Amino acid sequence: MATRRELLAAFAGGAAVGGAGVGLASSALESGYGSVSWINEREEPVWVRTVVRSDGGPFSSPGVAYESEYRIHPTGHYRGGDTNVVETGTYAVTVTVESADRSERAGPFTDTWAPAGCFHQDLIVTVTEDLSVEFRQDEC
């Protein structure tokens, strides 16, 4: 992904470098962000802890890119969560689930998430009746 300075330089020097500015601008427009949403199929609320880790890249260092813990009420459809939590890239996702009274715990459940190629993608985390987790990446 091009840095802000590279994009500004490409636009400022567009006449001198011809199509380079257009190429960088197109690349920037193809990148996007990823959001996390949850579904709780149980008949009672659950606590869901989500950690998204990046292994780094050319312009970033490895580490936690996003972390949350929410109480999710029962729902048959996905509930909007946190938007634009990560940029285009590949991430390791870890989710643990606890019952409403925190007496039951399941996980960690892991998946690889790669939001890319469009402006906005959702990772939908579904908590099933037996406290297991299913991951689905909602494509644009």
Salt bridges, closest charged atoms under 4 A:
GLU44 OE2 - ARG42 NH2 3.12
GLU67 OE2 - ARG49 NH2 2.18
GLU69 OE2 - ARG102 NH1 3.33
GLU98 OE1 - ARG102 NH1 2.73
GLU104 OE2 - ARG42 NH2 3.94
ASP122 OD1 - HIS120 NE2 3.62
